[in-house]
Amino acid sequence: MLSSWYEKEVDAEGYLLFCKRVVYQGWDPVKPLPHFHNGVQFAVGLRGEFDLSINGTHYTVREGDICFMNTFDLKQYHFPNGTECYIVLISSSYFNSVNGLADLAFPPYMPKCEAYEKIREYLDYMHNVWDENSLLLKTAFADMFIWLMKKYYPVIPKKPIDRQYEAPLQAIRYISEHYAEDLRAEEVARVFGYSPNYFSHLFHSFTGMHFREYLNGYRIVEYHKLRKERPDLPVSAAAQLCGFSSMNSFYRAKNAAGDPSELTIV
């Protein structure tokens, strides 16, 4: 499924690029968890339409539209049946090294224009020759893609991270490291020096989800990863390792999360 949390691997030293085509042909819409990382991300609409929330602002992305997400922007996708799009993710260190972009960004929503066909043709070509292990290919792709974007789309001043986002960003990182523990919003609020009520308000405003809802959704994501790595592990054992204290709470969270199996990345 699509990444749906604080993506630690994107912030790893030496990370450069992720470029994949997302296809969803399921009956029920899929809505991965809000997620963020220290990298810039582009979403290019190919077929159908999907909803994308960036820091609480909602956009409907159709064929030809392009959305840009800056470092540590909180994003959440909502994919209905028939969705196809490209997701391009470039590490912030590489993006900022491009001449003229260190203090600049792109608008969060760029409607379809004549340049889209050039972008689409380039992405289709690179998708067909893609080699995940080739640093040379990734570097060439990033250089050309950013050049095309800068040539045909406007650039804007980069905005600093809003201080009110610090608490939920810290909490989401904390969840990624401690999800298997008995976490409570009140305890996490104390860790970062916030009152429980203020912390809960900030977290819900930023993610659109309550703390427990996000935590259990994250645990379900980790459960699916664990079962894929260890298919012989009993369901109850996997659920417990991911932080669920009872099977009832596990099944409630699993049903709420839905089935992302038909959301594929190719």
Residue, then its C-alpha position, 0 to 999 in steps of 0.5 A: m500500500l501507499s506509504s502512510w506515516y512518518e517515512k523514516e526511510v526518506d530521511a535516511e542518508g543517501y536517499l534520493l528518489f522514489c518515482k512510482r505509478v499508483v493504480y487503484q481499481g477497488w470497489d471501496p475508496v482507500k484513504p491511507l493515513p496522513h504522512f510526512h517526511n523531509g522530502v518534496q513530493f509531486a502528485v501527477g493526475l493520470r486518470g480519474e480523480f482523487d482527493l489530496s489534503i496538504n496541511g489541512t487544505h483539500y484539493t481535487v486532482r484530475e488528469g493533468d493536474i499536479c500537486f506539490m508538497n514541500t518538506f514536512d507537509l502533512k499529506q493524505y490521499h483519498f483514492p476512489n475507484g479508477t484512480e491513476c497517478y504518478i508519485v514523485l518523491i525527491s529528498s530535500s537535500y537533493f532538491n535544495s542542491v538544485n540551482g535556484l531552488a534552495d529557497l523556492a518551491f512550487p504552488p501546492y496545486m497546479p491545474k492542467c496546462e499545455a506542459y502536462e503532455k511533456i511531463r506525462e510523456y517524460l514520466d511514462y518513458m522513465h517509468n518504462v526504463w526505471d531501475e531502482n538500483s541505478l543512482l545514475l538513472k535516478t540523478a538524471f531523472a531528478d535533474m530533468f524532472i525538476w528542470l521541466m517543472k521549473k521551465y513550465y510551472p511557476v516557482i514561489p518562495k518557500k514557506p517556513i514550517d508553521r510552529q503550530y505544526e510542531a506538536p503533531l509532527q513530533a507526535i507522529r514521529y513519536i508514534s512511529e518509534h513507540y507504536a507497540e507500547d501502551l500510548r495515550a494522548e495525555e502521556v505523549a502531550r506531557v512528553f512534549g510539554y503540552s496540555p492534553n486538551y491543547f495537544s489533542h486539538l492541535f493533533h486533530s486540526f493537523t491530521g483530521m484524526h483523533f490520536r487513538e484513531y491515528l495510532n491504531g491505523y498506524r498499528i494496522v499498517e505495521y501489522h500488515k508489514l509484519r505479516k508480509e515479513r513473517p506469514d507464519l506468525p499467528v494473527s494474535a501474536a502479530a497484533q500483540l507485537c504491534g501494540f494491540s492489547s486485545m483482539n477486539s480492539f485489533y479487529r475494530a481497528k482493522n475494519a476501520a482501516g479498510d482493505p488496501s490490497e487493491l491499491t497497487i504501486v507499479 
